[in-house]
C-alpha cells in the first residue's frame, strides 16, 4: 500500500499542478525542449540551480518542503509533456513516481536541484529513444500500447495478433524488424523495467510485484532479474532504495 505521505503528494498534485508562479512561456518552452529529446539543450538550460530559481510561490512555510512541492509539480508537468510527445503513460508515470519519491527523501536544497536535473535529463533521454524508435506501422504501435497497458497480464503473440488482426507469424517478423526484439523478449524487458521501478519506488512486497506483473512465479521473477542484472529482487531494492 502506498504511504500516506505519497497519497498526500498525489492529492496535492491534482489540486495544484496548474499553478505556474514562474513565467509561463519559458517554462512551457523548457518542457517542449525535454519533449523533443534535445538532450544538449536540456543540459544547457539546467545551468541555473532549481533551488535558486525565482518566482516560486509559497506552498509551505518550510523552505525545503516548498521546494519538494514545486519539484513534484514540475515532475508531473514534464511527465505530461512527454506523454503528449509519445512516451507511454506507464513509462512516464513510473519515472515520475520514482523522482517524487526521491524528492520526498531529499535532505537539502542542493539535493533537490540534483534530483530535478537528473529527472529532466532522464526524460529527455527517454524521448530521444521515442523519436529514434518511431515505428512505421500502425500495427506495431498498437502492439506496443497494448503491452504497456496490459503488463499486469500474461501477454502472448496470439493475443497481440488478434488485437491487430494480423497472423501471428507475420506479426512476429514485423515486430522483430521494427523494434529489434522478439515479441517475448520485448514483453519480458518491459515487465522487468516496471518491476525494477516498483522495487525502488513502492512498498509492495516482492511476491506482490511478481504477481502484479503476471510472472509465472516469484522464483521465475527472481531468476529473470538475476540474469538481467546479477541481483535478486531484495538485493536490487536494498541497493537502489
Secondary structure, DSSP 8 states (H G I E B T S, - for coil): ---HHHHHHHHHHHHHTT---S-HHHHHHHHHHHHHT-HHHHHHTT-S-GGG-S----S-SSHHHHHHHHHHHHHHHHHHHHHHTT--HHHHHHHHHHHHHHHHH--SHHHHHHHHHHHHHHHHHHHHHHHHT--SSHHHHHHHHHHHHTTTS---HHHHHHHHT--HHHHHHHHHHHHSS-HHHHHHHHHHHHHHHHHHH----HHHHHHHTT-S-HHHHHHHHHHHHS--HHHHHHHH-
